[in-house]
């Protein structure tokens, strides 16, 4: 399983070996440094195993093949993945796939379209812990919509948003409220009922 330490190593190496220079911004939270599931094996840094930076990480759970039984495909980026995966394991939920978009810009159209084709019957969800007017949603939504249209999977209304409502502040400022909101958004992303728009 590719993890942040290995991802950062490979993205920095890729940046150095490119024959052109382009700004690189890596957004990585400190709390993943001690997370039990967020670690890399030594072989993941080795060229012998064709290890490299992955723009999108496919679902890591053992899903059915063919994957027509998957009812919801959750796309996310960052540490919210670990909370979603932990809750999915707790619920023993086998009909939800979680994919991590590791490179937001340039958007990995090819890999996202591959995942959309892999789960033909799945509801598409973008999950983030930031408020709707912050985070990646406003950047991701039109690009994800373009990928869906190219495959005949609908339009922007087919993308369900799970995250905090628009806000002037990045966080509530109250730890208990933050924990409650985080728990609610993780449960909402994995629930069986259709997700409603927040507006």
BAZA-655755 format. One record per residue: residue in one letter; x, y, z of N, C-alpha, C, CB in turn. Coordinates in steps of 0.2 Angstrom, whole numbers. Glycine has a CB too. Example, Ala and Ser with C-alpha at 12.3 -4.5 7.8 and 13.67 -1.06 7.14 Angstrom:
REM BAZA-655755
+------+-------+-------+-------+-------+-------+-------+-------+-------+-------+-------+-------+-------+
! rest !  n.c1 !  n.c2 !  n.c3 ! ca.c1 ! ca.c2 ! ca.c3 !  c.c1 !  c.c2 !  c.c3 ! cb.c1 ! cb.c2 ! cb.c3 !
+------+-------+-------+-------+-------+-------+-------+-------+-------+-------+-------+-------+-------+
!    A !    66 !   -28 !    39 !    62 !   -22 !    39 !    66 !   -16 !    39 !    57 !   -22 !    45 !
!    S !    64 !   -11 !    35 !    68 !    -5 !    36 !    64 !     0 !    39 !    70 !    -3 !    29 !
+------+-------+-------+-------+-------+-------+-------+-------+-------+-------+-------+-------+-------+
//
This chain:
REM BAZA-655755
+------+-------+-------+-------+-------+-------+-------+-------+-------+-------+-------+-------+-------+
! rest !  n.c1 !  n.c2 !  n.c3 ! ca.c1 ! ca.c2 ! ca.c3 !  c.c1 !  c.c2 !  c.c3 ! cb.c1 ! cb.c2 ! cb.c3 !
+------+-------+-------+-------+-------+-------+-------+-------+-------+-------+-------+-------+-------+
!    X !     4 !    -6 !     0 !     0 !     0 !     0 !     4 !     6 !     0 !    -5 !     0 !     6 !
!    X !     3 !    11 !    -5 !     7 !    17 !    -5 !     5 !    22 !     0 !     6 !    20 !   -12 !
!    X !    10 !    24 !     4 !     8 !    29 !    10 !    12 !    35 !     9 !    10 !    25 !    16 !
!    X !    10 !    40 !    13 !    13 !    47 !    12 !    20 !    48 !    12 !    10 !    51 !    17 !
!    X !    24 !    44 !    16 !    31 !    45 !    16 !    34 !    43 !     9 !    34 !    41 !    22 !
!    X !    32 !    37 !     7 !    34 !    35 !     0 !    31 !    40 !    -5 !    31 !    28 !    -1 !
!    X !    25 !    42 !    -5 !    23 !    47 !   -10 !    27 !    53 !   -10 !    15 !    48 !    -8 !
!    X !    28 !    56 !    -4 !    32 !    62 !    -4 !    39 !    61 !    -7 !    33 !    65 !     3 !
!    X !    42 !    55 !    -5 !    49 !    53 !    -8 !    49 !    53 !   -16 !    51 !    47 !    -5 !
!    X !    44 !    50 !   -18 !    43 !    49 !   -26 !    41 !    55 !   -29 !    38 !    44 !   -27 !
!    X !    37 !    59 !   -26 !    35 !    66 !   -30 !    41 !    70 !   -30 !    29 !    69 !   -26 !
!    X !    45 !    71 !   -25 !    51 !    75 !   -24 !    56 !    72 !   -30 !    54 !    75 !   -17 !
!    X !    57 !    66 !   -30 !    62 !    63 !   -35 !    59 !    64 !   -42 !    62 !    55 !   -34 !
!    X !    53 !    64 !   -43 !    50 !    65 !   -50 !    51 !    73 !   -52 !    43 !    64 !   -50 !
!    X !    50 !    77 !   -47 !    51 !    84 !   -48 !    59 !    86 !   -50 !    49 !    88 !   -41 !
!    X !    63 !    82 !   -46 !    70 !    83 !   -48 !    73 !    81 !   -55 !    75 !    80 !   -42 !
!    X !    70 !    75 !   -57 !    72 !    72 !   -63 !    68 !    75 !   -69 !    71 !    65 !   -63 !
!    X !    63 !    79 !   -68 !    60 !    81 !   -74 !    64 !    86 !   -78 !    53 !    85 !   -72 !
!    X !    63 !    87 !   -85 !    68 !    91 !   -89 !    65 !    98 !   -89 !    69 !    88 !   -96 !
!    X !    60 !   100 !   -85 !    57 !   106 !   -85 !    55 !   108 !   -77 !    50 !   107 !   -89 !
!    X !    55 !   114 !   -76 !    54 !   116 !   -69 !    47 !   119 !   -68 !    59 !   121 !   -67 !
!    X !    43 !   117 !   -63 !    36 !   119 !   -62 !    36 !   119 !   -54 !    31 !   114 !   -65 !
!    X !    32 !   124 !   -51 !    31 !   124 !   -44 !    28 !   117 !   -42 !    27 !   130 !   -42 !
!    X !    30 !   115 !   -36 !    27 !   109 !   -33 !    25 !   111 !   -26 !    32 !   104 !   -32 !
!    X !    18 !   110 !   -24 !    16 !   111 !   -18 !    13 !   105 !   -15 !    10 !   117 !   -18 !
!    X !    16 !   103 !    -9 !    14 !    97 !    -6 !    11 !    99 !     1 !    21 !    92 !    -4 !
!    X !     4 !    96 !     1 !     0 !    98 !     7 !     0 !    91 !    11 !    -7 !   101 !     5 !
!    X !     3 !    91 !    17 !     3 !    85 !    21 !     2 !    86 !    28 !     9 !    81 !    19 !
!    X !    -3 !    84 !    32 !    -4 !    86 !    39 !     1 !    82 !    43 !   -11 !    84 !    41 !
!    X !     3 !    85 !    49 !     8 !    82 !    53 !     5 !    76 !    57 !    10 !    87 !    59 !
!    X !    -2 !    75 !    58 !    -4 !    70 !    62 !    -4 !    63 !    59 !   -12 !    71 !    64 !
!    X !    -2 !    63 !    52 !    -1 !    56 !    49 !     6 !    53 !    50 !    -2 !    57 !    41 !
!    X !    10 !    58 !    53 !    17 !    55 !    55 !    17 !    49 !    60 !    21 !    61 !    58 !
!    X !    12 !    49 !    64 !    11 !    44 !    69 !     5 !    39 !    68 !    11 !    47 !    76 !
!    X !     2 !    40 !    62 !    -4 !    36 !    61 !    -2 !    28 !    60 !    -8 !    38 !    55 !
!    X !    -5 !    24 !    63 !    -4 !    16 !    62 !    -4 !    14 !    55 !    -8 !    12 !    67 !
!    X !    -9 !    16 !    51 !    -9 !    14 !    45 !    -5 !    18 !    39 !   -17 !    14 !    43 !
!    X !    -2 !    23 !    42 !     1 !    28 !    37 !     9 !    26 !    37 !     0 !    35 !    39 !
!    X !    11 !    21 !    34 !    18 !    19 !    34 !    20 !    16 !    27 !    20 !    15 !    40 !
!    X !    26 !    16 !    26 !    29 !    13 !    20 !    33 !     8 !    21 !    32 !    19 !    15 !
!    X !    33 !     2 !    17 !    38 !    -3 !    18 !    45 !    -1 !    14 !    36 !   -10 !    15 !
!    X !    50 !    -3 !    16 !    57 !    -1 !    13 !    57 !    -3 !     5 !    62 !    -5 !    16 !
!    X !    54 !    -8 !     3 !    54 !   -10 !    -4 !    50 !    -5 !    -8 !    51 !   -17 !    -5 !
!    X !    46 !    -1 !    -5 !    42 !     4 !    -9 !    46 !    10 !   -11 !    36 !     7 !    -5 !
!    X !    52 !    10 !    -9 !    57 !    16 !   -11 !    62 !    13 !   -16 !    61 !    19 !    -5 !
!    X !    61 !     7 !   -18 !    66 !     3 !   -22 !    64 !     4 !   -30 !    67 !    -4 !   -20 !
!    X !    69 !     5 !   -34 !    68 !     5 !   -41 !    66 !    -2 !   -44 !    74 !     8 !   -45 !
!    X !    69 !    -7 !   -41 !    68 !   -14 !   -43 !    61 !   -16 !   -43 !    72 !   -19 !   -38 !
!    X !    57 !   -13 !   -39 !    49 !   -14 !   -39 !    45 !    -9 !   -43 !    47 !   -15 !   -31 !
!    X !    48 !    -6 !   -47 !    45 !    -1 !   -51 !    41 !     4 !   -47 !    41 !    -4 !   -57 !
!    X !    43 !     6 !   -42 !    40 !    11 !   -37 !    40 !    18 !   -40 !    43 !    10 !   -30 !
!    X !    35 !    21 !   -40 !    35 !    28 !   -42 !    29 !    32 !   -39 !    34 !    28 !   -50 !
!    X !    29 !    38 !   -40 !    23 !    42 !   -38 !    17 !    41 !   -42 !    25 !    50 !   -39 !
!    X !    11 !    39 !   -38 !     5 !    38 !   -41 !     0 !    43 !   -40 !     2 !    31 !   -37 !
!    X !    -2 !    46 !   -46 !    -7 !    52 !   -46 !   -14 !    50 !   -43 !    -8 !    54 !   -53 !
!    X !   -16 !    44 !   -43 !   -22 !    42 !   -40 !   -21 !    35 !   -37 !   -28 !    41 !   -45 !
!    X !   -23 !    34 !   -31 !   -22 !    27 !   -28 !   -29 !    24 !   -28 !   -20 !    28 !   -20 !
!    X !   -29 !    18 !   -31 !   -35 !    14 !   -31 !   -37 !    11 !   -24 !   -35 !     8 !   -36 !
!    X !   -44 !     9 !   -24 !   -46 !     6 !   -18 !   -42 !     0 !   -15 !   -53 !     4 !   -18 !
!    X !   -40 !     0 !    -9 !   -35 !    -5 !    -6 !   -39 !   -11 !    -3 !   -31 !    -2 !    -1 !
!    X !   -45 !   -11 !    -3 !   -49 !   -16 !     0 !   -50 !   -22 !    -5 !   -56 !   -14 !     3 !
!    X !   -52 !   -28 !    -3 !   -53 !   -33 !    -7 !   -60 !   -33 !   -10 !   -52 !   -40 !    -4 !
!    X !   -61 !   -30 !   -16 !   -68 !   -29 !   -18 !   -70 !   -34 !   -23 !   -68 !   -22 !   -22 !
!    X !   -76 !   -35 !   -24 !   -79 !   -40 !   -29 !   -76 !   -39 !   -36 !   -86 !   -41 !   -28 !
!    X !   -76 !   -44 !   -40 !   -74 !   -43 !   -47 !   -79 !   -47 !   -51 !   -66 !   -46 !   -48 !
!    X !   -82 !   -45 !   -56 !   -82 !   -38 !   -57 !   -85 !   -33 !   -52 !   -86 !   -37 !   -64 !
!    X !   -84 !   -27 !   -52 !   -86 !   -22 !   -47 !   -92 !   -19 !   -48 !   -80 !   -17 !   -46 !
!    X !   -97 !   -22 !   -51 !  -104 !   -19 !   -52 !  -108 !   -19 !   -46 !  -107 !   -23 !   -58 !
!    X !  -106 !   -22 !   -41 !  -109 !   -22 !   -34 !  -108 !   -16 !   -30 !  -108 !   -28 !   -30 !
!    X !  -103 !   -12 !   -32 !  -101 !    -6 !   -28 !  -106 !    -1 !   -30 !   -94 !    -4 !   -30 !
!    X !  -109 !     1 !   -24 !  -115 !     6 !   -25 !  -112 !    14 !   -24 !  -120 !     5 !   -20 !
!    X !  -106 !    14 !   -21 !  -104 !    21 !   -20 !   -96 !    22 !   -21 !  -106 !    24 !   -13 !
!    X !   -94 !    26 !   -25 !   -87 !    27 !   -26 !   -85 !    34 !   -23 !   -85 !    27 !   -34 !
!    X !   -81 !    34 !   -18 !   -79 !    40 !   -14 !   -72 !    42 !   -16 !   -79 !    39 !    -6 !
!    X !   -72 !    48 !   -19 !   -65 !    51 !   -21 !   -64 !    56 !   -15 !   -66 !    54 !   -28 !
!    X !   -57 !    56 !   -13 !   -55 !    60 !    -8 !   -48 !    62 !    -9 !   -57 !    58 !    -1 !
!    X !   -45 !    66 !    -5 !   -38 !    68 !    -5 !   -36 !    69 !     2 !   -36 !    73 !   -10 !
!    X !   -30 !    67 !     4 !   -28 !    68 !    11 !   -30 !    63 !    17 !   -30 !    75 !    13 !
!    X !   -30 !    66 !    23 !   -30 !    61 !    29 !   -37 !    59 !    30 !   -28 !    65 !    35 !
!    X !   -42 !    62 !    27 !   -49 !    60 !    28 !   -50 !    52 !    25 !   -54 !    64 !    24 !
!    X !   -46 !    50 !    21 !   -46 !    43 !    18 !   -45 !    38 !    24 !   -40 !    42 !    13 !
!    X !   -41 !    40 !    29 !   -39 !    35 !    34 !   -46 !    34 !    39 !   -33 !    37 !    38 !
!    X !   -49 !    40 !    40 !   -55 !    39 !    44 !   -61 !    36 !    40 !   -57 !    47 !    46 !
!    X !   -61 !    37 !    34 !   -66 !    34 !    30 !   -65 !    26 !    30 !   -66 !    36 !    22 !
!    X !   -59 !    24 !    29 !   -57 !    17 !    28 !   -58 !    14 !    35 !   -49 !    16 !    26 !
!    X !   -56 !    17 !    40 !   -57 !    14 !    47 !   -64 !    13 !    48 !   -54 !    19 !    52 !
!    X !   -69 !    18 !    47 !   -76 !    17 !    48 !   -79 !    12 !    43 !   -79 !    24 !    46 !
!    X !   -76 !    11 !    37 !   -79 !     6 !    32 !   -77 !    -1 !    35 !   -76 !     7 !    25 !
!    X !   -71 !    -2 !    38 !   -69 !    -8 !    41 !   -73 !   -10 !    47 !   -62 !    -8 !    43 !
!    X !   -75 !    -5 !    51 !   -79 !    -6 !    57 !   -86 !    -8 !    55 !   -79 !     1 !    61 !
!    X !   -89 !    -5 !    50 !   -95 !    -7 !    47 !   -96 !   -13 !    43 !   -98 !    -1 !    43 !
!    X !   -90 !   -16 !    41 !   -89 !   -21 !    37 !   -93 !   -20 !    30 !   -92 !   -28 !    40 !
!    X !   -92 !   -14 !    28 !   -95 !   -11 !    22 !   -91 !   -14 !    15 !   -96 !    -4 !    22 !
!    X !   -94 !   -18 !    11 !   -91 !   -20 !     5 !   -93 !   -18 !    -1 !   -91 !   -28 !     5 !
!    X !   -98 !   -13 !    -1 !  -101 !   -10 !    -7 !   -99 !    -3 !    -8 !  -108 !   -11 !    -7 !
!    X !   -94 !    -1 !    -5 !   -91 !     6 !    -5 !   -84 !     6 !    -7 !   -92 !    11 !     1 !
!    X !   -82 !     9 !   -13 !   -75 !    10 !   -14 !   -72 !    17 !   -13 !   -74 !     8 !   -22 !
!    X !   -66 !    17 !   -10 !   -63 !    24 !    -9 !   -56 !    24 !   -13 !   -62 !    24 !    -1 !
!    X !   -56 !    30 !   -17 !   -50 !    31 !   -21 !   -47 !    38 !   -19 !   -52 !    31 !   -28 !
!    X !   -41 !    38 !   -18 !   -37 !    44 !   -16 !   -34 !    48 !   -22 !   -32 !    42 !   -11 !
!    X !   -36 !    54 !   -23 !   -33 !    58 !   -29 !   -27 !    61 !   -25 !   -38 !    63 !   -32 !
!    X !   -21 !    59 !   -27 !   -15 !    61 !   -24 !   -12 !    67 !   -28 !   -10 !    56 !   -24 !
!    X !   -14 !    68 !   -34 !   -12 !    74 !   -38 !   -18 !    78 !   -40 !    -7 !    72 !   -44 !
!    X !   -19 !    84 !   -37 !   -25 !    87 !   -39 !   -24 !    91 !   -45 !   -26 !    92 !   -33 !
!    X !   -18 !    94 !   -46 !   -16 !    98 !   -52 !    -9 !    96 !   -55 !   -17 !   106 !   -50 !
!    X !    -9 !    95 !   -61 !   -14 !    94 !   -66 !   -19 !    88 !   -64 !   -11 !    93 !   -73 !
!    X !   -25 !    89 !   -65 !   -30 !    84 !   -64 !   -29 !    77 !   -68 !   -37 !    86 !   -65 !
!    X !   -29 !    71 !   -64 !   -27 !    65 !   -68 !   -34 !    62 !   -71 !   -25 !    60 !   -63 !
!    X !   -36 !    66 !   -77 !   -42 !    63 !   -80 !   -42 !    56 !   -82 !   -43 !    68 !   -87 !
!    X !   -36 !    54 !   -85 !   -35 !    47 !   -87 !   -37 !    42 !   -82 !   -29 !    45 !   -90 !
!    X !   -34 !    43 !   -76 !   -35 !    38 !   -70 !   -42 !    39 !   -67 !   -29 !    39 !   -65 !
!    X !   -44 !    45 !   -67 !   -51 !    46 !   -64 !   -56 !    42 !   -68 !   -53 !    53 !   -63 !
!    X !   -55 !    43 !   -75 !   -60 !    40 !   -80 !   -60 !    32 !   -79 !   -59 !    42 !   -87 !
!    X !   -54 !    30 !   -78 !   -52 !    23 !   -77 !   -56 !    20 !   -71 !   -45 !    21 !   -76 !
!    X !   -56 !    24 !   -66 !   -60 !    22 !   -60 !   -67 !    22 !   -61 !   -58 !    26 !   -54 !
!    X !   -70 !    27 !   -64 !   -77 !    28 !   -66 !   -79 !    22 !   -70 !   -78 !    35 !   -69 !
!    X !   -75 !    20 !   -75 !   -77 !    14 !   -79 !   -77 !     8 !   -75 !   -72 !    13 !   -85 !
!    X !   -72 !     7 !   -70 !   -72 !     1 !   -66 !   -78 !     0 !   -61 !   -65 !     2 !   -61 !
!    X !   -81 !     6 !   -59 !   -87 !     5 !   -55 !   -93 !     8 !   -59 !   -86 !     9 !   -48 !
!    X !   -96 !     5 !   -64 !  -101 !     8 !   -68 !  -108 !     9 !   -65 !  -102 !     3 !   -74 !
!    X !  -109 !     6 !   -59 !  -116 !     7 !   -56 !  -115 !    12 !   -50 !  -119 !     1 !   -54 !
!    X !  -109 !    14 !   -48 !  -108 !    18 !   -42 !  -110 !    25 !   -42 !  -101 !    17 !   -40 !
!    X !  -113 !    27 !   -37 !  -114 !    34 !   -35 !  -108 !    38 !   -34 !  -119 !    36 !   -29 !
!    X !  -106 !    44 !   -37 !  -100 !    47 !   -37 !  -100 !    52 !   -31 !   -98 !    51 !   -43 !
!    X !   -95 !    52 !   -26 !   -95 !    56 !   -20 !   -88 !    59 !   -20 !   -97 !    52 !   -14 !
!    X !   -88 !    66 !   -19 !   -82 !    69 !   -17 !   -82 !    71 !    -9 !   -80 !    76 !   -21 !
!    X !   -77 !    68 !    -6 !   -77 !    69 !     2 !   -71 !    73 !     4 !   -78 !    62 !     5 !
!    X !   -73 !    78 !     8 !   -67 !    82 !    11 !   -69 !    85 !    18 !   -65 !    88 !     6 !
!    X !   -64 !    86 !    22 !   -66 !    88 !    28 !   -66 !    96 !    29 !   -61 !    86 !    33 !
!    X !   -63 !    99 !    24 !   -64 !   107 !    24 !   -71 !   109 !    22 !   -59 !   109 !    19 !
!    X !   -72 !   115 !    24 !   -79 !   118 !    22 !   -79 !   118 !    14 !   -80 !   125 !    24 !
!    X !   -86 !   118 !    11 !   -87 !   118 !     4 !   -83 !   123 !     0 !   -94 !   118 !     3 !
!    X !   -83 !   129 !     3 !   -80 !   135 !    -1 !   -72 !   135 !     0 !   -82 !   141 !     2 !
!    X !   -69 !   130 !     4 !   -62 !   129 !     4 !   -60 !   122 !     2 !   -60 !   130 !    12 !
!    X !   -54 !   120 !     3 !   -53 !   113 !     1 !   -53 !   112 !    -7 !   -58 !   108 !     4 !
!    X !   -53 !   106 !    -9 !   -52 !   105 !   -17 !   -59 !   105 !   -20 !   -49 !    99 !   -17 !
!    X !   -65 !   105 !   -17 !   -71 !   103 !   -21 !   -72 !   108 !   -27 !   -77 !   104 !   -16 !
!    X !   -72 !   114 !   -26 !   -73 !   119 !   -31 !   -68 !   118 !   -37 !   -73 !   126 !   -29 !
!    X !   -62 !   115 !   -36 !   -58 !   114 !   -41 !   -59 !   107 !   -45 !   -50 !   114 !   -39 !
!    X !   -61 !   102 !   -40 !   -62 !    95 !   -43 !   -68 !    95 !   -47 !   -62 !    91 !   -37 !
!    X !   -74 !    98 !   -44 !   -80 !    96 !   -47 !   -81 !    97 !   -55 !   -85 !   101 !   -44 !
!    X !   -79 !   103 !   -57 !   -79 !   104 !   -65 !   -75 !    99 !   -69 !   -78 !   111 !   -67 !
!    X !   -69 !    97 !   -66 !   -65 !    92 !   -69 !   -68 !    85 !   -69 !   -58 !    92 !   -66 !
!    X !   -71 !    83 !   -63 !   -74 !    77 !   -62 !   -80 !    76 !   -67 !   -76 !    76 !   -55 !
!    X !   -83 !    82 !   -67 !   -89 !    82 !   -72 !   -87 !    81 !   -79 !   -93 !    89 !   -71 !
!    X !   -82 !    84 !   -81 !   -79 !    83 !   -88 !   -78 !    75 !   -89 !   -73 !    87 !   -89 !
!    X !   -75 !    72 !   -84 !   -73 !    65 !   -85 !   -80 !    61 !   -85 !   -69 !    63 !   -79 !
!    X !   -85 !    63 !   -81 !   -91 !    59 !   -81 !   -95 !    60 !   -88 !   -96 !    62 !   -76 !
!    X !   -95 !    66 !   -91 !   -98 !    67 !   -97 !   -95 !    64 !  -103 !   -98 !    75 !   -99 !
!    X !   -88 !    63 !  -102 !   -84 !    59 !  -108 !   -86 !    52 !  -108 !   -77 !    60 !  -106 !
!    X !   -89 !    49 !  -102 !   -91 !    42 !  -101 !   -98 !    41 !  -101 !   -88 !    39 !   -95 !
!    X !  -102 !    47 !  -102 !  -109 !    46 !  -102 !  -112 !    45 !   -95 !  -112 !    41 !  -107 !
!    X !  -109 !    47 !   -90 !  -111 !    46 !   -83 !  -115 !    51 !   -80 !  -105 !    44 !   -79 !
!    X !  -117 !    56 !   -84 !  -121 !    62 !   -81 !  -117 !    68 !   -81 !  -123 !    60 !   -74 !
!    X !  -120 !    73 !   -77 !  -117 !    80 !   -77 !  -115 !    81 !   -69 !  -122 !    85 !   -79 !
!    X !  -114 !    88 !   -68 !  -111 !    90 !   -61 !  -116 !    88 !   -56 !  -110 !    97 !   -61 !
!    X !  -123 !    87 !   -58 !  -128 !    86 !   -52 !  -127 !    78 !   -50 !  -135 !    86 !   -55 !
!    X !  -123 !    74 !   -54 !  -121 !    68 !   -52 !  -116 !    67 !   -47 !  -120 !    64 !   -58 !
!    X !  -113 !    72 !   -45 !  -107 !    72 !   -40 !  -110 !    74 !   -34 !  -101 !    77 !   -43 !
!    X !  -110 !    70 !   -29 !  -112 !    71 !   -22 !  -107 !    74 !   -18 !  -115 !    65 !   -19 !
!    X !  -108 !    79 !   -14 !  -103 !    82 !   -10 !  -104 !    80 !    -3 !  -103 !    90 !   -10 !
!    X !   -99 !    78 !     1 !   -99 !    76 !     8 !   -93 !    80 !    11 !   -98 !    69 !     9 !
!    X !   -95 !    85 !    16 !   -90 !    89 !    19 !   -93 !    94 !    23 !   -85 !    92 !    14 !
!    X !   -90 !    99 !    26 !   -93 !   104 !    30 !   -96 !   109 !    25 !   -88 !   107 !    34 !
!    X !  -101 !   112 !    28 !  -105 !   117 !    24 !  -100 !   124 !    23 !  -111 !   119 !    28 !
!    X !  -102 !   128 !    18 !   -98 !   134 !    17 !   -97 !   138 !    24 !  -101 !   139 !    12 !
!    X !   -91 !   141 !    25 !   -90 !   144 !    31 !   -85 !   149 !    30 !   -87 !   139 !    37 !
!    X !   -85 !   155 !    35 !   -80 !   160 !    34 !   -73 !   158 !    38 !   -82 !   166 !    37 !
!    X !   -74 !   153 !    42 !   -68 !   150 !    46 !   -66 !   143 !    44 !   -69 !   151 !    53 !
!    X !   -60 !   142 !    44 !   -57 !   135 !    42 !   -60 !   130 !    47 !   -50 !   135 !    41 !
!    X !   -60 !   132 !    53 !   -62 !   127 !    59 !   -67 !   130 !    64 !   -56 !   124 !    62 !
!    X !   -70 !   126 !    67 !   -75 !   129 !    72 !   -72 !   132 !    78 !   -80 !   123 !    75 !
!    X !   -66 !   130 !    80 !   -62 !   133 !    86 !   -64 !   129 !    92 !   -64 !   140 !    87 !
!    X !   -69 !   124 !    92 !   -71 !   120 !    98 !   -69 !   113 !    96 !   -78 !   121 !   100 !
!    X !   -65 !   110 !   100 !   -63 !   103 !    98 !   -69 !    98 !    98 !   -58 !   100 !   103 !
!    X !   -73 !    98 !   103 !   -79 !    94 !   103 !   -83 !    94 !    97 !   -83 !    95 !   109 !
!    X !   -84 !   101 !    95 !   -88 !   102 !    89 !   -85 !    99 !    83 !   -90 !   109 !    88 !
!    X !   -78 !   100 !    82 !   -74 !    98 !    77 !   -75 !    90 !    76 !   -67 !   100 !    77 !
!    X !   -74 !    87 !    82 !   -75 !    79 !    82 !   -81 !    77 !    80 !   -73 !    77 !    89 !
!    X !   -87 !    80 !    82 !   -94 !    78 !    80 !   -95 !    79 !    73 !   -99 !    83 !    84 !
!    X !   -93 !    85 !    70 !   -93 !    86 !    63 !   -89 !    81 !    59 !   -91 !    93 !    61 !
!    X !   -83 !    79 !    61 !   -79 !    75 !    57 !   -83 !    68 !    57 !   -72 !    74 !    60 !
!    X !   -85 !    66 !    63 !   -88 !    59 !    63 !   -95 !    59 !    59 !   -90 !    58 !    71 !
!    X !   -98 !    65 !    59 !  -104 !    65 !    55 !  -103 !    64 !    47 !  -108 !    71 !    56 !
!    X !   -98 !    68 !    45 !   -96 !    68 !    38 !   -93 !    61 !    36 !   -91 !    73 !    36 !
!    X !   -90 !    58 !    40 !   -87 !    51 !    38 !   -93 !    46 !    38 !   -82 !    48 !    44 !
!    X !   -98 !    46 !    42 !  -104 !    42 !    42 !  -108 !    44 !    36 !  -108 !    43 !    49 !
!    X !  -109 !    50 !    35 !  -113 !    52 !    29 !  -110 !    50 !    22 !  -114 !    60 !    29 !
!    X !  -103 !    50 !    22 !  -100 !    47 !    16 !  -101 !    40 !    14 !   -93 !    49 !    16 !
!    X !  -102 !    36 !    20 !  -103 !    29 !    19 !  -110 !    26 !    20 !   -99 !    25 !    25 !
!    X !  -115 !    31 !    21 !  -122 !    29 !    23 !  -125 !    26 !    16 !  -126 !    34 !    25 !
!    X !  -130 !    22 !    17 !  -134 !    19 !    12 !  -139 !    24 !     8 !  -137 !    13 !    14 !
!    X !  -141 !    29 !    12 !  -146 !    33 !     9 !  -143 !    38 !     4 !  -150 !    37 !    14 !
!    X !  -147 !    40 !    -1 !  -144 !    45 !    -6 !  -142 !    51 !    -3 !  -149 !    46 !   -12 !
!    X !  -136 !    54 !    -5 !  -134 !    60 !    -2 !  -138 !    66 !    -5 !  -126 !    61 !    -3 !
!    X !  -140 !    71 !    -1 !  -143 !    77 !    -3 !  -138 !    82 !    -4 !  -149 !    79 !     1 !
!    X !  -140 !    87 !    -8 !  -135 !    93 !    -9 !  -136 !    97 !    -3 !  -137 !    97 !   -15 !
!    X !  -131 !   101 !     0 !  -132 !   105 !     6 !  -135 !   112 !     5 !  -125 !   106 !     9 !
!    X !  -137 !   113 !    -1 !  -141 !   119 !    -3 !  -148 !   118 !    -5 !  -137 !   123 !    -8 !
+------+-------+-------+-------+-------+-------+-------+-------+-------+-------+-------+-------+-------+
//
